[in-house]
């Protein structure tokens, strides 16, 4: 059975997905879809070095959480077994979850998975202030807009707003393996 990835954050960015699977990805390989029964929120945390803040902070990234009656949009990508193995390395702080029965728009006969932040990745990072990297948010928005303006609008509508501060500028992940694959 083929495996299809449901991307809802950085994996919607072509360059990020390409680094994650180890090959170039064409825009026509991504198909819009809906995930029923979930909400998208700013919750996944990872230590990152912020150039603008000149220190290490807890970068806060998108995650999904079960939410009856809600939905989020995203993109589907059919992956080979080897590509899924690469994605599992990239998404080491995330748990792979089978969502096949919750996807509207999935290819017939395909298993659909996504990555949800592991419990430890959802927690506050000891001694680190939490910030949303605004470059990450802008790149995800640009990936959505590349699909269509309506897709971007739906993305914004189905993503819970955060009260956390953001920062401009570059950043690198403290985990060198993660940094290689994003």
N, C-alpha and C positions, 0 to 999 in steps of 0.2 A: 504494500500500500504506500503510495507516495506521501511524503510529509510536506505540509504547507505551513509556513510561518505566518502568524498574524503579528504584524509590526504596528506599534502604536506610539512610538517615540523615536529615539535616535535611529533605529533600524529602518525607518521610513526614508532616511537620508541616503541617497544612492551610494555616495562615497563611503559612508559608514558601513552599510550593508556589504559593499564590495570588499572592504577590509575584513569584515567579519567572516565572509565565506571564502575569501582567498581568490576572487576573480572579479572581473568587471561585470556589472549588472546593468542590463538595458532597462530603460524606463518602462517599456512594454511588458516586462516580466512582473511588474507590480500591478495588482488589481484591487480596487476599492472594495471594502467589505464592512459589515457591522458586527460587533460583538454584543450579544444581548446579555443582560444581567450583571453588568460590570460598570464601574465608574473609573475615570482616569484622574489621578491626583498627584501632587508633588510630595513624594514620600521617600523614595529610594535615596540613600545617603552613601557617599563614598569620600574618603579623604582626597582632596585635590590641592595642588599648589596654585594659588591665584597670583598671576602677574600683577594685576591692579592692586590687590590688597597686600601684596608682598608678604604673604604668609600662607600656611596650610589651613584650610577650612573644610567643613563638611559640605561638599557639593550636593545639592538636592536635585534629583532627577525624577522623571515621570515613572509611575507605577500604576497598577490596576488593583481594584479591590471589588469583591462581589457586592452587588447592589441590585436587589430585585426591582424590576420595573425600569431600570436605567439601561443605557447602551453607550458605546463609544464607536467611533469610526476608526479605521486603520487600513493597512494595505496587506494583501496576501502575496507571498512569494513561495513558489514551489522549489523546494531544496532537495538536493541529493543527500544520500546518507553521509558522504564525506563533508558536504557543506554543513549539515546539521552537527557533525562532530566538531567542526571549527566554531560554529555558533555557541556550542556548549562551553567551549574554552573562553570565548569572548564574554559570555553571560555567566561567568563563574559565581557571581554573587546573587544570581537569580535561580529560581526553580522553574524547570520546564513543566508546563501544565497543558494537558489535552483539553481543548475547547471545541472539539469537532461539532458537538450538538448545539453549540451556542452561536455559531457563525452563520450569518446571512450572506450568501454570495460565494460560498466555498465550492471548489470543484467537486463534482460527484466522485465518491469513492476515496476521497483524500482525508487523511488524518491532519487536523489543524492544531498546532501548538503555539503557545506564546511563552514569554518569560515574565514571571512575577518576582519582585524583589524578595529574597529570603528574609526571614525574621530578623537576623542580625544586621542586614543591610537596611532595614526599615528603622532601626533604632538610632537615637542620638549618638553621635560620635563623641566619646569622652573627651572633654577639654577643647572641643572644636565648635566654633560658631557655625551655624547653618546658613548657606546662601544658595540662591538659584543662579547658575551661570547663564547670564542673558544671551551669550553667544550660542549656547546649546538651544535655548528657547527659540531664538531667531532662525537657526538652521532647521529646526523641526517645522516651524511655521513656513519657511521657504519650501521645504519638501512637500508640505500640504498644498501650498499655493501652486506648485508645479502640477499637481493633479487637477485642481480647479479652485476658483475663488469660493465656490459653494462648499467644497471639501474642507478648505481652511476655516470657513465660518462655522461649519459643523464641528470641526475639531475644537475650536475655541469654546463653542457652546457646551461641548461634552467634556471639557477639562475643568475641574474645580480650580478656582482661583486660590492662590496662596497669599498669606500675609507675610511670608518670609522676604527679607531683602534680597536684592539681586546685585550682581556686579558685572561690569563690562570687562572686556579684555580676555586674554588667553588664559588657559589653565592646563595642567597636566595631572593625570591620575597618579597617586602615590604608588599604586600597584603597577610595576613595569609591564607585566603580562597584559593587563587591561589596557594600558596606554598603547601597546603595540597594535591592538585589534580595534580601536575605536576611530 
